[in-house]
Amino acid sequence: MHAMPCGKQLRVRRLLGSGRAVIVAIDHGNAAGVVRGLEYPIEVVKLAVQTGADGILVTPGVLEQVVEEIGGLAVILRIDGCVSTIGSGPMRLFSSIEDAVAMGADAVVVNATLGAGHESDELEKVGQSATAGRRWGMPLLAEMLTQRIMADHMDFSGNGVSSLPADIADEIAMACRIGVELGADAIKTRYPGSMAAFQRIVAHAGRPVLIAGGPLRSPSLKGLLSMVDESLQAGGSGVVFGRSIWQQPDPGMALRALCAMVHDDATVTEALEIAQASE
């Protein structure tokens, strides 16, 4: 891990102390309002605590609602948004690094979408957030996506049938490297569908890379776990999953299985067995 100021080191230790993390994302209402499976964020937070997740990705307003239930979870605070699923334009900062420090966050997350008309605005936001993070000892998790990914990524229905283009790996590699170049301490991005490609992405990033779940494609948990298994074998540092957990038929089972894989190196079969036995 690269040298960090004391504040950053302590916060990263709470988030990625073992080198890997299972982070439950509950920030989707920031763009989509009420989303199926996330009608009651506090219930998802309780589940995350009960099943051994490492942290939650949350907005300031919801953090204030769930703070009594967080327990030992690390808090990754979403500080950008200002655009909805029926609107358009860049995701702008609505909060600051200083605000995140005041709220007790362990890291902040901001988005950037390469290939969009507002690309430069969002990349500038990543760089400025990284600079402020250095000053305040706050790690930055940059969510680096591309325009072609976003065409798939914004499906909140839980019934999605589309998938990422087969040639998306080079775009993901570019996005991740640019995020690191701008100062991100870790990257959140989509899995490209190829273990070899993801291994190169992780190696060239030189920072922890965690995969985002994106839209729920199927109620079959095995397919999701197989993707996670490949990402971990390729050097990934864990998952930041929202819909892939709380839109599952059995969110608790999904989360237990993910924790078994990320924390204990369980195989897909072992993770399913552990999750089922814990019910």
C-alpha positions as CSV (number, residue, x, y, z in Angstrom):
1,M,0.0,0.0,0.0
2,H,1.3,3.5,-0.8
3,A,2.4,5.7,2.0
4,M,-0.5,7.6,3.6
5,P,-1.0,10.2,6.2
6,C,-2.0,8.8,9.6
7,G,-5.7,9.7,9.2
8,K,-5.9,7.9,5.9
9,Q,-4.1,4.9,7.3
10,L,-6.5,4.5,10.2
11,R,-9.6,4.9,8.0
12,V,-8.3,2.5,5.3
13,R,-7.5,0.0,8.1
14,R,-11.2,0.1,9.2
15,L,-12.3,-0.4,5.6
16,L,-9.7,-2.8,4.1
17,G,-7.8,-4.1,7.2
18,S,-7.7,-7.6,5.8
19,G,-6.9,-6.4,2.3
20,R,-10.5,-7.2,1.1
21,A,-13.9,-5.9,1.9
22,V,-17.6,-6.6,1.4
23,I,-19.3,-3.2,1.1
24,V,-23.1,-3.0,0.9
25,A,-24.2,-0.1,-1.3
26,I,-27.4,1.7,-0.2
27,D,-26.9,5.0,-2.0
28,H,-29.2,4.3,-5.0
29,G,-32.0,6.5,-3.9
30,N,-29.6,9.4,-4.6
31,A,-30.5,9.0,-8.3
32,A,-33.5,6.8,-8.4
33,G,-35.6,7.6,-5.4
34,V,-37.4,4.6,-4.0
35,V,-35.8,1.4,-5.4
36,R,-37.3,-2.1,-5.1
37,G,-35.4,-3.9,-2.2
38,L,-34.2,-0.6,-0.7
39,E,-37.5,0.8,0.4
40,Y,-36.3,0.7,4.0
41,P,-32.5,1.3,4.2
42,I,-32.3,0.7,7.9
43,E,-33.3,-3.0,7.4
44,V,-30.5,-3.5,4.9
45,V,-28.0,-1.9,7.3
46,K,-29.2,-4.3,10.1
47,L,-28.7,-7.2,7.7
48,A,-25.2,-6.0,6.8
49,V,-24.3,-6.0,10.5
50,Q,-25.8,-9.4,11.2
51,T,-24.0,-11.1,8.3
52,G,-20.5,-9.8,8.7
53,A,-20.2,-7.2,6.0
54,D,-17.3,-4.7,6.3
55,G,-19.0,-1.4,5.4
56,I,-21.9,0.5,3.8
57,L,-21.9,3.0,1.0
58,V,-24.4,5.6,2.0
59,T,-25.6,9.2,1.5
60,P,-25.4,11.8,4.2
61,G,-29.2,11.9,4.7
62,V,-29.6,8.2,5.0
63,L,-26.5,7.9,7.3
64,E,-28.3,10.2,9.8
65,Q,-31.3,7.8,9.7
66,V,-29.3,4.6,10.2
67,V,-26.5,5.7,12.4
68,E,-27.8,3.9,15.5
69,E,-27.7,0.6,13.6
70,I,-24.3,0.7,12.0
71,G,-22.4,-1.1,14.7
72,G,-18.8,-1.7,13.6
73,L,-19.4,-1.1,9.9
74,A,-17.1,1.2,8.0
75,V,-18.9,4.2,6.4
76,I,-18.2,5.2,2.8
77,L,-20.0,8.4,2.2
78,R,-21.4,9.4,-1.2
79,I,-20.8,13.1,-1.7
80,D,-21.8,13.5,-5.3
81,G,-25.1,13.3,-7.2
82,C,-27.5,16.1,-8.2
83,V,-28.9,14.2,-11.2
84,S,-31.7,11.7,-11.4
85,T,-32.6,8.8,-13.6
86,I,-35.1,11.1,-15.5
87,G,-32.6,14.0,-15.8
88,S,-29.2,14.5,-17.3
89,G,-25.8,16.1,-16.8
90,P,-22.8,15.5,-14.6
91,M,-22.8,14.2,-11.1
92,R,-21.8,17.2,-9.0
93,L,-20.5,17.5,-5.5
94,F,-23.3,18.2,-3.0
95,S,-21.1,17.7,0.1
96,S,-17.5,18.1,0.9
97,I,-14.6,16.2,2.4
98,E,-14.8,18.4,5.5
99,D,-18.4,17.4,5.9
100,A,-17.5,13.7,5.6
101,V,-14.9,14.1,8.3
102,A,-17.5,15.8,10.5
103,M,-19.9,12.9,9.9
104,G,-17.3,10.3,10.9
105,A,-16.9,8.7,7.5
106,D,-14.1,6.3,6.8
107,A,-14.0,7.1,3.1
108,V,-15.8,9.1,0.4
109,V,-17.0,8.0,-3.0
110,V,-17.4,10.1,-6.2
111,N,-18.3,9.0,-9.7
112,A,-16.7,9.7,-13.1
113,T,-18.0,8.5,-16.5
114,L,-15.5,8.5,-19.3
115,G,-16.9,9.2,-22.8
116,A,-19.8,11.3,-21.5
117,G,-20.2,14.9,-22.6
118,H,-19.5,16.0,-19.1
119,E,-16.4,13.8,-18.7
120,S,-14.0,16.7,-17.9
121,D,-16.2,18.0,-15.2
122,E,-16.5,14.7,-13.4
123,L,-12.7,13.9,-13.8
124,E,-11.9,17.3,-12.3
125,K,-14.2,16.4,-9.4
126,V,-12.3,13.2,-8.8
127,G,-9.0,15.1,-8.7
128,Q,-10.2,17.8,-6.5
129,S,-11.7,15.3,-4.1
130,A,-8.4,13.4,-3.9
131,T,-6.6,16.6,-3.2
132,A,-8.9,17.6,-0.4
133,G,-8.7,14.0,0.9
134,R,-5.0,14.3,1.3
135,R,-5.4,17.5,3.3
136,W,-8.1,16.0,5.6
137,G,-6.8,12.4,5.8
138,M,-9.9,11.0,4.0
139,P,-9.5,8.1,1.5
140,L,-11.2,8.4,-1.9
141,L,-13.0,5.5,-3.5
142,A,-13.5,6.6,-7.2
143,E,-16.3,4.9,-9.0
144,M,-14.9,4.8,-12.5
145,L,-17.3,3.9,-15.3
146,T,-17.7,4.7,-19.0
147,Q,-20.7,5.8,-21.1
148,R,-21.2,2.3,-22.5
149,I,-21.3,0.9,-19.0
150,M,-23.8,3.5,-17.9
151,A,-26.2,2.4,-20.6
152,D,-26.4,-0.9,-18.7
153,H,-25.7,0.4,-15.2
154,M,-28.8,2.5,-14.6
155,D,-31.3,-0.4,-14.7
156,F,-32.8,-0.4,-11.2
157,S,-35.7,-2.8,-11.9
158,G,-34.1,-6.0,-10.8
159,N,-35.2,-7.7,-14.0
160,G,-32.4,-6.6,-16.4
161,V,-31.6,-8.6,-19.4
162,S,-28.8,-6.6,-21.0
163,S,-25.1,-7.0,-20.2
164,L,-21.8,-5.2,-20.8
165,P,-20.3,-5.2,-24.3
166,A,-17.8,-8.0,-24.8
167,D,-15.0,-5.5,-25.7
168,I,-15.5,-3.3,-22.5
169,A,-12.2,-4.4,-20.8
170,D,-10.0,-1.7,-22.4
171,E,-12.4,1.0,-21.4
172,I,-12.5,-0.2,-17.8
173,A,-8.7,-0.4,-17.7
174,M,-8.5,3.2,-19.0
175,A,-11.1,4.4,-16.5
176,C,-9.4,2.7,-13.5
177,R,-6.0,4.0,-14.4
178,I,-7.2,7.6,-14.9
179,G,-8.9,7.4,-11.5
180,V,-5.6,6.4,-9.9
181,E,-3.7,9.0,-11.8
182,L,-6.1,11.7,-10.4
183,G,-5.3,10.4,-6.8
184,A,-7.9,7.8,-5.9
185,D,-6.9,5.5,-3.1
186,A,-9.2,2.7,-4.4
187,I,-11.4,2.1,-7.4
188,K,-14.9,0.8,-7.8
189,T,-15.8,-0.4,-11.3
190,R,-17.6,-3.2,-13.1
191,Y,-16.1,-6.6,-13.8
192,P,-15.2,-6.9,-17.5
193,G,-16.2,-10.5,-17.9
194,S,-12.7,-11.9,-18.3
195,M,-10.4,-13.0,-15.4
196,A,-7.3,-12.3,-17.5
197,A,-8.5,-8.8,-18.4
198,F,-9.4,-8.0,-14.8
199,Q,-6.0,-9.2,-13.7
200,R,-4.4,-6.7,-16.0
201,I,-6.7,-4.0,-14.8
202,V,-5.8,-4.6,-11.2
203,A,-2.1,-4.8,-11.9
204,H,-2.0,-1.6,-13.9
205,A,-4.1,0.3,-11.4
206,G,-1.7,-0.3,-8.5
207,R,-4.5,0.4,-6.0
208,P,-7.2,-1.8,-4.6
209,V,-10.0,-2.4,-7.2
210,L,-13.4,-3.5,-6.0
211,I,-16.2,-4.6,-8.3
212,A,-19.6,-3.1,-8.5
213,G,-22.6,-5.4,-8.9
214,G,-24.6,-3.3,-11.3
215,P,-28.2,-4.3,-12.2
216,L,-29.5,-7.7,-10.9
217,R,-29.6,-10.0,-13.9
218,S,-30.9,-13.2,-12.5
219,P,-32.2,-14.6,-9.2
220,S,-29.5,-17.3,-9.5
221,L,-26.9,-16.6,-6.9
222,K,-24.4,-19.0,-8.3
223,G,-23.7,-16.9,-11.4
224,L,-23.0,-13.8,-9.2
225,L,-20.7,-15.8,-7.0
226,S,-18.8,-17.2,-9.9
227,M,-18.1,-13.6,-11.1
228,V,-16.9,-12.7,-7.6
229,D,-14.7,-15.8,-7.5
230,E,-13.0,-14.8,-10.8
231,S,-12.5,-11.2,-9.6
232,L,-10.8,-12.4,-6.4
233,Q,-8.6,-14.9,-8.2
234,A,-7.5,-12.0,-10.5
235,G,-6.4,-9.9,-7.5
236,G,-9.6,-7.9,-6.8
237,S,-10.1,-6.5,-3.3
238,G,-13.7,-7.3,-2.8
239,V,-17.1,-6.1,-3.8
240,V,-19.3,-3.0,-3.5
241,F,-22.7,-4.6,-4.1
242,G,-26.2,-3.1,-3.7
243,R,-28.9,-4.5,-6.1
244,S,-26.9,-7.7,-6.3
245,I,-27.6,-8.2,-2.6
246,W,-30.9,-6.6,-1.6
247,Q,-32.8,-7.4,-4.8
248,Q,-31.9,-11.1,-4.4
249,P,-34.8,-13.4,-3.4
250,D,-32.8,-14.1,-0.2
251,P,-30.5,-11.1,0.6
252,G,-29.2,-12.6,3.8
253,M,-28.1,-15.7,2.0
254,A,-26.4,-13.7,-0.7
255,L,-24.5,-11.6,1.8
256,R,-23.4,-14.5,3.9
257,A,-22.1,-16.3,0.7
258,L,-20.2,-13.2,-0.4
259,C,-18.6,-12.7,3.0
260,A,-17.5,-16.4,3.0
261,M,-15.8,-15.9,-0.3
262,V,-14.2,-12.5,0.3
263,H,-13.2,-13.1,3.9
264,D,-12.4,-16.8,4.0
265,D,-11.5,-17.7,0.4
266,A,-14.5,-20.1,0.1
267,T,-15.2,-21.6,-3.3
268,V,-18.6,-20.9,-4.9
269,T,-19.8,-24.3,-3.7
270,E,-18.5,-23.8,-0.2
271,A,-20.0,-20.3,0.0
272,L,-23.4,-21.6,-0.9
273,E,-23.2,-24.4,1.6
274,I,-22.1,-22.0,4.4
275,A,-24.8,-19.5,3.5
276,Q,-27.5,-22.2,3.5
277,A,-26.3,-23.8,6.7
278,S,-26.5,-20.4,8.5
279,E,-30.2,-19.9,7.7
